[in-house]
Amino acid sequence: MLSRFKRLKKVISIDILAASYLMPRKIRCYIYKTFGMQIKSNKIASKCYFASKNITIGHNVFINHSCCFHNPTSPITIGDNTWVAMHVLFCTSTHEIGTSECRAGKILAKPIEIGKGCWIGANSTILPGVVIGDGCIIGAGAVVNMNCEPNGLYVGVPAKRMKDLDS
């Protein structure tokens, strides 16, 4: 019963109240911090979903509307001066391939790390275990399923390095 109450409190406070368009950004970030998130920026737009408090957001990070941080058990870390466009999905869990009776086998969870000074394009998906190096650009709509070396432009499905960027 107690865990149900805690879940309801989280849903009302974070997923409804803080995520509201009417909530000023500074108060929104204060609510997130109150629930244990490590947030050093006050630039988080409305309608973002956080599955857990296991998230670290650095200084001067901008997160646009409707991003989803699906990290029930593994952390997500976003480095300083990173900008995240709208509708980006950070997903830290997947499944092993199961038998023909149920292909979604045992759950696997791995952390996600985004370096400093990155730019993540709209509608991108960052999958479990990915590390995006400092200074990377992830193009809109990219699906990042492997690590990204620093200072590169990554685009496509799956995301591939298309260009070296000046450091």
C-alpha positions, -999 to +999 in steps of 0.1 A: +000+000+000+028+024+009+046+019-025+013+025-043+010+058-024+046+068-033+040+060-069+008+080-070+026+109-053+053+107-079+028+106-108+008+136-095+039+157-086+063+149-115+042+136-144+012+159-140+020+190-119+057+196-129+051+186-165+023+211-170+026+239-195+014+263-168+043+254-144+072+279-145+105+263-154+123+272-121+095+257-100+093+227-123+131+220-117+126+226-080+100+199-079+123+175-098+151+182-073+127+177-044+121+142-056+158+134-057+169+142-093+203+157-096+195+187-118+218+217-121+198+235-149+164+251-148+158+248-186+135+218-187+104+224-208+069+210-201+054+175-208+087+156-201+083+122-186+107+108-160+104+071-151+127+075-120+148+099-101+180+082-112+190+111-136+217+137-136+214+168-156+244+192-158+247+230-159+232+250-188+213+219-202+182+226-222+156+199-226+127+207-249+090+197-247+078+161-245+111+142-239+108+108-223+134+095-198+125+058-195+150+047-169+133+025-143+165+010-130+195+024-148+208+060-147+208+087-174+235+113-172+235+145-194+267+166-194+269+204-192+259+227-221+239+199-239+207+208-257+180+182-263+153+189-289+116+179-285+103+143-284+136+126-277+134+092-261+161+080-236+155+043-230+177+024-206+160-010-208+155-038-234+149-075-234+169-106-242+155-126-271+132-152-256+117-184-269+092-187-297+064-187-270+075-152-258+103-133-277+105-106-251+127-124-226+145-113-194+148-075-190+182-060-195+190-025-182+221-004-191+229+033-183+230+061-209+256+089-208+255+120-229+287+141-229+292+178-226+282+202-253+261+178-273+230+186-294+204+158-297+180+164-326+142+161-325+126+126-324+159+109-317+160+076-297+190+068-275+191+031-266+204+012-235+241+013-228+250+041-252+277+067-244+276+098-266+310+116-265+315+153-258+306+177-286+285+153-307+255+162-328+228+136-332+206+143-362+168+145-360+151+111-360+184+091-354+183+059-335+215+056-315+223+020-307+261+022-303+286+045-287+294+078-304+330+091-304+335+127-295+330+156-319+310+138-346+278+143-365+257+111-363+226+106-384+203+078-396+187+045-384+209+032-370+230+063-364+263+065-382+291+090-380+288+112-411+312+140-403+340+150-380+334+183-362+360+208-350+367+204-313 
